[in-house]
Amino acid sequence: MKGKGFFDWVVDSMAFVAGVLLTSTVLIEFLEIFMRHFIRKPQVWTVDVTEYILFLVAFLGAPWLLKKGGHVGVDLVVERLSRKTNTLLGMLSSAIGIFVSAVVSWFGLVETWNCYQGGVLVIKTLSVQKYYFLFFIFLGYFLLLIEFGRQFAHHLVRFREGGKAD
C-alpha cells in the first residue's frame, strides 16, 4: 500500500473484511446444507447470521467500490460528452453524493446513539443490539462522504485545468 494514506488503508481494510465475511457466508451456507440434508439437524442461526453478514458487506464495501469507480454509470452517454462537460457532471454527481452521504451519516449517527441509549434490540432467532447495525450505516456513509469529497476535489482540479484527462 505504498503511497496510500490512512483513509485508503481504512477503506481497503474494510473491503478485505467484507470479502472475508462474504466467504464466511458461503461456508455457513455449506454447513447449513450439510447439516440439513445429511445429518438432518438444521441450524436455526444460519439465516440470521447470513442476513447480518450481507448487511455488513454492503456498508463495508461501498466506500471501496466508490473509490475504485465501480458504481453504476451510463458509459454510453458519458463517452459522448466533452471532457469539460464530463468533469462538470462528475462535480455534480460528487456534490449530490456529498449531500446524501452527509445526511444519511448524520442521521445514522444520531439513531445509533439513540438505540445505544435505549438498548433497542433486533429480535430474531438471535437478538442483537440494533446500534451495532446502525453504526455500520453511519461508518459506511461517513467514508462515502469523504470519498465523494475527494472525488469532487479531483474534478474541481480537472475543471480548473480545462477538463484535461488524468
C-alpha positions as a printed Julia matrix, in Angstrom:
166×3 Matrix{Float64}:
   0.0     0.0     0.0
   2.91    2.27   -0.74
   1.86    5.86   -1.41
  -1.58    5.45    0.12
  -2.84    7.4     3.05
  -4.66    6.36    6.19
  -8.07    6.79    4.58
  -7.13    4.46    1.72
  -5.82    1.92    4.21
  -9.11    2.03    6.19
 -11.25    1.66    3.06
  -9.1    -1.17    1.68
  -9.12   -2.94    5.06
 -12.9    -2.68    5.28
 -13.2    -4.14    1.77
 -10.92   -7.0     2.8
 -13.11   -7.68    5.86
 -16.18   -7.59    3.6
 -14.55  -10.21    1.37
 -13.74  -12.41    4.35
 -17.33  -12.06    5.59
 -18.7   -12.93    2.16
 -16.5   -16.02    2.06
 -17.71  -17.0     5.53
 -21.29  -16.71    4.27
 -20.54  -19.38    1.68
 -19.07  -21.62    4.39
 -22.04  -21.04    6.71
 -24.49  -21.91    3.96
 -22.46  -25.01    3.06
 -22.63  -26.04    6.74
 -26.39  -25.47    6.76
 -26.92  -27.57    3.63
 -24.76  -30.35    5.05
 -26.48  -30.31    8.45
 -29.98  -30.13    6.97
 -29.68  -32.77    4.26
 -27.12  -35.25    5.58
 -27.33  -35.08    9.38
 -30.97  -33.94    9.48
 -30.24  -31.28   12.11
 -30.68  -27.83   10.55
 -29.07  -24.91   12.35
 -31.51  -22.16   13.32
 -28.88  -19.4    13.47
 -27.55  -19.58    9.9
 -30.23  -17.47    8.21
 -29.89  -14.62   10.73
 -26.1   -14.64   10.63
 -26.1   -14.68    6.82
 -28.53  -11.73    6.74
 -26.37   -9.79    9.18
 -23.22  -10.51    7.19
 -24.78   -9.43    3.89
 -25.91   -6.21    5.56
 -22.37   -5.55    6.82
 -20.79   -6.38    3.46
 -22.82   -3.65    1.76
 -21.67   -0.92    4.14
 -18.1    -2.15    4.49
 -17.6    -2.48    0.74
 -19.42    0.61   -0.6
 -16.59    3.14    0.06
 -14.04    0.86   -1.63
 -16.34    0.35   -4.61
 -16.78    4.12   -4.98
 -13.03    4.67   -4.69
 -12.42    2.12   -7.46
 -15.11    3.65   -9.7
 -17.24    0.51   -9.6
 -20.61    2.16   -9.03
 -23.2     2.22  -11.78
 -22.59    4.69  -14.57
 -24.06    5.36  -18.0
 -20.99    5.0   -20.21
 -22.96    5.3   -23.44
 -23.87    8.89  -22.57
 -20.69    9.86  -20.72
 -18.36    8.78  -23.53
 -20.1    11.11  -26.0
 -19.65   14.23  -23.86
 -16.71   16.6   -23.89
 -14.11   16.31  -21.12
 -15.23   19.61  -19.66
 -18.9    18.53  -19.55
 -17.83   15.18  -18.14
 -15.87   16.96  -15.42
 -18.86   19.18  -14.59
 -21.11   16.12  -14.35
 -18.52   14.47  -12.12
 -18.56   17.52   -9.86
 -22.37   17.49   -9.8
 -22.63   13.79   -9.0
 -19.94   14.12   -6.33
 -21.75   17.11   -4.78
 -25.0    15.14   -4.68
 -23.1    12.21   -3.15
 -21.61   14.51   -0.52
 -25.04   15.86    0.41
 -26.75   12.47    0.58
 -23.86   10.86    2.45
 -23.75   13.74    4.95
 -27.48   13.48    5.66
 -27.5     9.69    5.99
 -24.34    9.58    8.09
 -25.65   12.29   10.42
 -28.99   10.56   10.96
 -27.19    7.22   11.2
 -25.01    8.6    13.99
 -27.97   10.13   15.82
 -30.01    6.94   15.54
 -27.02    4.82   16.59
 -26.72    6.91   19.75
 -30.47    6.77   20.43
 -30.57    2.99   20.07
 -27.45    2.62   22.21
 -29.01    4.69   24.99
 -32.38    2.94   24.66
 -30.93   -0.57   24.47
 -33.01   -1.35   21.37
 -32.71   -4.96   20.18
 -33.18   -6.6    16.8
 -35.12   -9.67   17.84
 -34.98  -12.68   15.55
 -33.57  -16.13   16.24
 -30.56  -14.24   17.56
 -31.09  -10.99   19.46
 -28.52   -8.29   18.72
 -28.24   -4.67   19.81
 -29.58   -2.51   16.98
 -26.9     0.16   17.37
 -24.29   -2.27   16.04
 -26.01   -2.27   12.65
 -26.74    1.44   12.69
 -23.11    2.17   13.44
 -22.1     0.43   10.22
 -24.6     2.53    8.28
 -23.02    5.63    9.8
 -19.47    4.39    9.16
 -20.14    3.38    5.57
 -21.83    6.65    4.67
 -19.25    8.73    6.52
 -16.48    7.12    4.49
 -18.56    7.59    1.33
 -18.83   11.28    2.28
 -15.04   11.56    2.47
 -14.55    9.7    -0.81
 -17.15   11.85   -2.59
 -15.31   14.89   -1.22
 -12.03   13.58   -2.62
 -13.64   12.96   -5.98
 -15.21   16.42   -6.0
 -11.8    17.95   -5.31
 -10.28   15.88   -8.11
 -12.98   17.01  -10.57
 -12.54   20.62   -9.44
  -8.81   20.48  -10.17
  -9.56   18.94  -13.58
 -12.13   21.66  -14.29
  -9.66   24.42  -13.4
  -7.12   22.83  -15.73
  -9.66   22.96  -18.56
 -11.1    19.47  -18.2
  -7.85   17.74  -19.19
  -7.66   13.97  -18.93
  -5.99   12.33  -15.93
